[in-house]
Amino acid sequence: MTAADKNMNFSQLSQKRYSVRSYKNDPIEPEKLNEILEAGRLAPTACNNQPQKIIVARSEEALRWIDEATPCRFGAPAVLIVCYDKAKCWSRSFDGEKSGEVDASIVTSHLMLQAEDLGIGSVWVMYFDPKAIIKNFSLDENIVPVALLPIGYPASDSAPSDRHGLRNPLESSVAFI
Ligand SMILES: Cc1cc2nc3c(=O)[nH]c(=O)nc-3n(C[C@H](O)[C@H](O)[C@H](O)COP(=O)(O)O)c2cc1C
């Protein structure tokens, strides 16, 4: 079954997805890229404040700027830089905790899973130098980069890493009370 198989349900999709660390150079079709970005737009955010900001890095220069910030592009033809705006995110009155990282993470999950549904691979990358991203992409002071998401068609030699199959049993993370 291919990831783009229209009969694939969510359970099958989430089982099939894995972190892709080897890409073809083929560009992503504009309508597919748009569908991926649309899934990010529809993601829930705290109080629906929608503080996300996504930069699509795909020009030669932008990809060079990504490579200066992380070794984890893995040859992807595009990288989504998922950020949030500190001035827009929700703040919890009890303790001042802010929602930005959570909001941006949910957006990133939507982008990743929509990409998978279209047969496009991705890998969530946190191993990047935020200062380099901020400087290279001239981000405003309120904009915080949370995740880099290299996306593209998996190379023919792409395969899940050994870690992909390692998931703890439900009992280790879930409590019924
Ligand atoms: C918050 C977060 C940060 C991650 N950062 C990186 C990273 O910087 N580089 C990388 O190669 N993979 C990164 N990953 C991918 C994980 O290593 C991967 O999801 C995990 O090992 C499970 O493998 P799977 O995605 O193939 O199922 C990250 C994943 C998450 C959720």
The ligand as a Gaussian input file, in Angstrom:
#p B3LYP/6-31G(d) Opt

LIG

0 1
 C       10.489000      16.914000      18.875000
 C       11.251000      16.029000      17.932000
 C       12.540000      16.370000      17.589000
 C       13.252000      15.593000      16.659000
 N       14.478000      16.010000      16.242000
 C       15.141000      15.288000      15.305000
 C       16.367000      15.776000      14.760000
 O       16.834000      16.862000      15.090000
 N       17.001000      15.013000      13.825000
 C       16.479000      13.824000      13.382000
 O       17.087000      13.181000      12.518000
 N       15.296000      13.345000      13.859000
 C       14.617000      14.053000      14.807000
 N       13.400000      13.621000      15.255000
 C       12.844000      12.356000      14.763000
 C       12.871000      11.270000      15.844000
 O       14.196000      10.829000      16.036000
 C       11.964000      10.121000      15.408000
 O       10.646000      10.599000      15.270000
 C       11.977000       8.956000      16.385000
 O       13.257000       8.387000      16.470000
 C       10.988000       7.870000      15.978000
 O       11.254000       7.421000      14.665000
 P       10.154000       7.526000      13.525000
 O        9.741000       8.978000      13.364000
 O       10.809000       6.981000      12.279000
 O        8.987000       6.692000      13.955000
 C       12.673000      14.396000      16.151000
 C       11.358000      14.061000      16.501000
 C       10.662000      14.875000      17.363000
 C        9.218000      14.520000      17.686000

